Amino acid sequence: MKAAVYRENGPPSVFSYEDIADPSCEPNGVLIRVEAISIEGGDTLSRLAFPPVQRPHIVGYQAAGEILEVGREVSHLRAGQKVTTVNSNGSHAELRAVAARNAWPLPAGMNIQHAAAIPIPFGTADECLFEFGQLEPGQSVLIQGAGGAVGLAAIQLAKRAGAVVFATASTDDKLARLKAIGVDHAINYKTQDFVKEVRRLTHDKGVDLVVDPVGTTVRQSIACLALRGRVIVVGRAGREPFSLDPSMLMPGNQSITGVWLGAEMASDRVHDMIQRHINDVAAGKLQVVIDSTFPLRDAAKAHQHIENRQAFGRVVLIP
């Protein structure tokens, strides 16, 4: 099979497009022909900084396609069925083998690119807002870096739950698009002090919850909180190291929680929650935003596009 691989960490240019051995279907797994690959923020971070588990290495969490083979221990999936999948690596390829537990069946006729981009962004957003953020109807939430896939999912889920949604982005064009999917208050963090703007818009009360996938903005996120407010840290899009003095949280009885979907992925709760989001996207109740598509051979260009912070929504590779 063809795959985008690398042997050492580094910038997008470390990718090469090569023929490598096909993966094998395990007894408890499935083998799929990949039709769409959703590039996750974690994929770019892994390529940059996490040593490859093997060489050549195939990076990538999410991919959707058609099942070619089903392991002998699997009874709930079948060859010919379309699924979306998650694994710790292996998405940037023409074929992918995963445990059947990490494959979700798709409703008939579902857009395969949309399906590829659902499990991690929507699952992560749901965990941040509800399981750990304890967001309730009528409360307010600020979503940092809202033009990314997690942010776009969080906006829709929070709005559907009856929350007042604040969001930050870097351009007025992105802000206009965010408003179109449900943002109540859109703030340009390049031209505005978003802490002052949040305090102004809330009459100095602050917001009940902040979802922060950036990391380096955590201090400002805390400054946006209301009494007993919560910050959920869910990524390192900023890449730069940062430090935090927990005493900042004490005056407002506030809290900060780190969230990683992978720690909960094996649970029935999360598996079923992701399937619900897949079904809702297929039914038109939720929206997946695709920024652009690239052929798999151009994985380096696709990763560079993401790292240039040009994308609004998910970047997809097509084998």
C-alpha positions as CSV (number, residue, x, y, z in Angstrom):
1,M,0.0,0.0,0.0
2,K,1.0,3.7,-0.3
3,A,1.4,5.7,2.8
4,A,2.8,9.1,4.0
5,V,5.6,8.1,6.4
6,Y,8.6,9.6,8.2
7,R,11.6,8.2,10.1
8,E,12.6,11.2,12.2
9,N,10.6,14.0,13.9
10,G,10.6,17.4,12.3
11,P,8.7,19.8,10.1
12,P,6.2,18.7,7.5
13,S,9.0,18.1,5.0
14,V,10.0,14.9,6.9
15,F,7.1,13.1,5.1
16,S,7.8,10.9,2.1
17,Y,5.2,9.0,0.1
18,E,6.2,5.3,-0.2
19,D,5.1,1.8,-0.8
20,I,5.1,-0.2,2.5
21,A,3.7,-3.5,3.7
22,D,0.0,-3.9,4.1
23,P,-1.3,-4.1,7.7
24,S,-2.8,-7.4,9.0
25,C,-6.3,-7.8,10.4
26,E,-6.2,-9.1,14.0
27,P,-8.8,-11.6,15.3
28,N,-10.5,-8.8,17.2
29,G,-10.1,-6.2,14.5
30,V,-11.1,-4.9,11.1
31,L,-9.1,-3.9,8.0
32,I,-10.4,-1.0,6.1
33,R,-9.7,0.6,2.7
34,V,-9.2,4.2,3.7
35,E,-11.3,6.8,1.8
36,A,-10.8,9.9,4.0
37,I,-8.2,10.9,6.6
38,S,-9.0,13.7,9.1
39,I,-5.7,15.3,10.2
40,E,-5.8,16.0,14.0
41,G,-3.8,18.6,15.9
42,G,-2.3,15.6,17.7
43,D,-1.0,14.3,14.4
44,T,1.0,17.4,13.7
45,L,2.4,17.4,17.3
46,S,3.3,13.7,17.1
47,R,5.1,14.3,13.8
48,L,7.0,17.2,15.3
49,A,7.9,15.9,18.7
50,F,7.0,12.3,19.6
51,P,9.6,9.7,18.6
52,P,8.3,7.2,16.0
53,V,7.2,3.9,17.5
54,Q,8.6,2.2,14.3
55,R,10.5,3.3,11.2
56,P,9.0,4.1,8.8
57,H,6.2,5.5,10.9
58,I,2.6,6.2,9.8
59,V,1.1,8.9,11.9
60,G,-2.6,9.7,12.4
61,Y,-5.6,9.1,14.6
62,Q,-8.7,9.3,12.4
63,A,-9.7,7.7,9.1
64,A,-12.9,6.5,7.5
65,G,-13.5,3.9,4.8
66,E,-14.9,0.5,3.8
67,I,-14.2,-2.7,5.7
68,L,-12.3,-5.2,3.6
69,E,-11.8,-7.9,6.3
70,V,-13.3,-8.7,9.7
71,G,-11.4,-10.7,12.4
72,R,-12.9,-14.0,13.5
73,E,-13.8,-12.6,16.9
74,V,-15.9,-9.8,15.5
75,S,-19.6,-10.3,15.1
76,H,-21.1,-6.7,15.0
77,L,-19.3,-5.5,11.8
78,R,-19.1,-7.0,8.3
79,A,-17.1,-6.6,5.1
80,G,-18.4,-3.9,2.8
81,Q,-19.6,-1.8,5.7
82,K,-18.5,1.9,6.0
83,V,-16.9,2.9,9.3
84,T,-15.0,5.7,10.9
85,T,-12.0,4.7,13.0
86,V,-9.6,5.9,15.7
87,N,-6.3,4.6,16.6
88,S,-3.0,5.9,18.1
89,N,-1.4,6.0,14.6
90,G,-1.7,4.6,11.1
91,S,-4.3,6.9,9.5
92,H,-2.1,8.4,6.8
93,A,-2.3,5.3,4.5
94,E,-4.4,3.5,1.9
95,L,-5.2,0.7,4.3
96,R,-5.7,0.6,8.1
97,A,-6.1,-2.1,10.7
98,V,-7.8,-1.2,14.0
99,A,-9.5,-3.0,16.8
100,A,-13.2,-3.4,16.1
101,R,-13.9,-1.4,19.3
102,N,-12.3,1.6,17.6
103,A,-14.6,1.5,14.5
104,W,-18.1,3.0,14.4
105,P,-20.6,2.1,11.7
106,L,-21.9,4.8,9.5
107,P,-25.5,5.4,8.5
108,A,-26.2,4.6,4.8
109,G,-25.1,7.4,2.4
110,M,-23.2,9.4,5.0
111,N,-20.5,11.7,3.7
112,I,-17.2,9.8,4.2
113,Q,-15.1,13.0,4.7
114,H,-17.5,14.2,7.4
115,A,-17.5,10.8,9.1
116,A,-13.7,10.8,9.3
117,A,-13.7,14.1,11.2
118,I,-16.2,13.2,14.0
119,P,-14.9,10.9,16.7
120,I,-12.1,12.9,18.2
121,P,-13.3,16.5,17.7
122,F,-17.0,15.9,18.8
123,G,-16.0,13.4,21.5
124,T,-13.4,15.8,22.9
125,A,-15.9,18.7,22.8
126,D,-18.5,16.7,24.6
127,E,-16.1,15.7,27.3
128,C,-14.9,19.2,27.8
129,L,-18.4,20.8,28.0
130,F,-20.4,18.2,29.9
131,E,-18.5,15.4,31.6
132,F,-15.7,17.6,33.0
133,G,-17.0,21.1,32.3
134,Q,-20.5,20.4,33.9
135,L,-22.1,23.0,31.5
136,E,-25.7,23.6,32.2
137,P,-28.5,25.4,30.3
138,G,-28.3,29.1,30.7
139,Q,-24.6,29.1,31.6
140,S,-21.9,30.8,29.5
141,V,-18.9,29.3,27.8
142,L,-15.9,30.8,26.1
143,I,-14.3,28.6,23.4
144,Q,-10.7,29.6,22.6
145,G,-9.3,29.0,19.1
146,A,-12.8,28.3,17.9
147,G,-12.0,27.9,14.3
148,G,-10.5,24.5,14.9
149,A,-12.5,21.2,14.7
150,V,-12.9,20.9,18.5
151,G,-13.9,24.5,18.8
152,L,-16.5,24.2,16.0
153,A,-17.9,21.0,17.6
154,A,-18.0,22.7,21.0
155,I,-19.9,25.7,19.7
156,Q,-22.7,23.5,18.3
157,L,-23.0,21.2,21.3
158,A,-23.0,24.1,23.7
159,K,-25.5,26.1,21.8
160,R,-27.8,23.0,21.5
161,A,-27.5,22.6,25.3
162,G,-28.9,26.1,25.9
163,A,-25.6,27.9,26.7
164,V,-24.5,31.4,25.8
165,V,-21.5,31.0,23.6
166,F,-18.4,33.2,23.4
167,A,-15.6,32.4,21.0
168,T,-12.2,33.8,20.0
169,A,-10.6,33.6,16.5
170,S,-7.8,35.5,14.7
171,T,-9.7,37.1,11.8
172,D,-13.0,38.8,11.2
173,D,-13.8,36.4,8.4
174,K,-13.5,33.5,10.8
175,L,-15.7,35.3,13.4
176,A,-18.4,35.9,10.8
177,R,-18.4,32.2,10.0
178,L,-18.5,31.3,13.7
179,K,-21.6,33.4,14.3
180,A,-23.3,31.6,11.4
181,I,-23.0,28.3,13.4
182,G,-24.2,29.7,16.7
183,V,-21.7,31.9,18.5
184,D,-23.4,34.7,20.4
185,H,-20.3,36.8,21.0
186,A,-17.3,36.5,18.7
187,I,-14.0,38.2,19.7
188,N,-11.0,38.9,17.5
189,Y,-8.0,38.1,19.8
190,K,-5.6,39.8,17.3
191,T,-7.3,43.2,17.6
192,Q,-9.1,43.0,20.9
193,D,-8.1,42.2,24.5
194,F,-10.4,39.2,24.8
195,V,-10.3,39.2,28.7
196,K,-11.5,42.8,28.8
197,E,-14.1,42.1,26.1
198,V,-15.5,39.1,28.0
199,R,-15.6,41.1,31.2
200,R,-17.4,43.9,29.4
201,L,-19.9,41.6,27.6
202,T,-20.8,39.8,30.9
203,H,-21.0,43.1,32.9
204,D,-17.8,42.0,34.7
205,K,-19.3,38.7,35.9
206,G,-17.2,36.5,33.7
207,V,-18.1,33.2,32.0
208,D,-18.9,29.9,33.7
209,L,-16.7,27.7,31.6
210,V,-13.7,28.2,29.2
211,V,-12.6,25.5,26.8
212,D,-8.9,26.2,26.0
213,P,-7.2,24.1,23.3
214,V,-4.3,26.6,23.1
215,G,-2.5,26.1,26.4
216,T,-0.5,29.3,26.4
217,T,-3.7,31.3,27.0
218,V,-4.7,29.6,30.3
219,R,-3.8,32.6,32.4
220,Q,-6.1,34.8,30.4
221,S,-8.8,32.1,30.4
222,I,-8.8,32.1,34.2
223,A,-9.1,35.9,34.1
224,C,-12.3,35.4,32.1
225,L,-14.0,33.2,34.7
226,A,-17.0,33.9,36.9
227,L,-17.2,32.9,40.5
228,R,-16.8,29.1,40.6
229,G,-15.9,29.1,37.0
230,R,-14.0,26.2,35.3
231,V,-11.2,26.1,32.7
232,I,-10.8,23.0,30.6
233,V,-7.3,22.6,29.1
234,V,-7.5,20.3,26.1
235,G,-4.5,20.9,23.9
236,R,-1.2,22.5,23.2
237,A,-2.0,24.3,20.0
238,G,0.3,27.1,21.2
239,R,3.2,24.6,21.4
240,E,5.2,26.9,23.7
241,P,5.7,25.8,27.3
242,F,3.8,27.7,30.0
243,S,3.5,27.8,33.8
244,L,0.6,28.4,36.1
245,D,0.3,29.5,39.7
246,P,-2.7,27.6,41.2
247,S,-3.3,30.4,43.7
248,M,-4.8,32.4,40.8
249,L,-7.8,30.2,41.2
250,M,-8.4,30.7,44.9
251,P,-10.1,34.2,45.0
252,G,-13.0,33.0,42.8
253,N,-13.2,29.4,44.0
254,Q,-12.3,28.4,40.4
255,S,-10.9,25.2,39.0
256,I,-8.8,24.0,36.1
257,T,-9.0,20.5,34.6
258,G,-7.0,18.8,31.9
259,V,-8.9,16.6,29.4
260,W,-7.6,13.9,27.1
261,L,-10.3,11.9,25.3
262,G,-7.9,8.9,25.0
263,A,-8.1,8.3,28.7
264,E,-11.9,7.7,28.4
265,M,-12.1,6.2,24.8
266,A,-12.4,2.6,25.9
267,S,-15.5,3.2,28.0
268,D,-19.0,2.3,26.8
269,R,-20.1,5.9,27.8
270,V,-17.7,7.5,25.3
271,H,-18.1,4.9,22.6
272,D,-21.9,5.4,22.6
273,M,-21.6,9.2,22.8
274,I,-19.4,9.2,19.7
275,Q,-22.0,7.0,17.8
276,R,-24.7,9.5,18.7
277,H,-22.7,12.4,17.2
278,I,-22.1,10.3,14.1
279,N,-25.8,9.7,13.7
280,D,-26.6,13.4,14.4
281,V,-24.2,14.6,11.7
282,A,-25.6,12.1,9.3
283,A,-29.1,13.4,10.1
284,G,-28.1,17.0,9.6
285,K,-28.5,17.9,13.3
286,L,-24.8,18.7,13.6
287,Q,-22.3,20.1,11.1
288,V,-18.8,19.1,10.2
289,V,-16.8,21.9,8.6
290,I,-14.2,20.8,6.1
291,D,-11.6,23.5,5.3
292,S,-9.8,21.7,2.5
293,T,-8.7,18.4,1.0
294,F,-5.3,17.2,-0.2
295,P,-4.2,14.0,-1.9
296,L,-2.4,11.7,0.5
297,R,0.8,12.1,-1.4
298,D,0.7,15.8,-0.4
299,A,0.5,15.1,3.4
300,A,3.4,17.5,3.9
301,K,1.5,20.4,2.2
302,A,-1.6,19.6,4.3
303,H,0.3,19.6,7.6
304,Q,2.0,22.9,6.6
305,H,-1.4,24.4,5.8
306,I,-2.5,23.5,9.3
307,E,0.6,24.8,11.0
308,N,0.3,28.1,9.1
309,R,-3.0,28.4,11.0
310,Q,-4.9,29.0,7.8
311,A,-7.5,26.3,8.3
312,F,-11.0,26.8,9.4
313,G,-12.3,23.4,10.3
314,R,-10.7,20.1,9.4
315,V,-8.1,19.4,6.7
316,V,-8.7,16.0,5.0
317,L,-6.4,13.7,3.1
318,I,-7.7,11.5,0.3
319,P,-5.7,8.4,-0.7
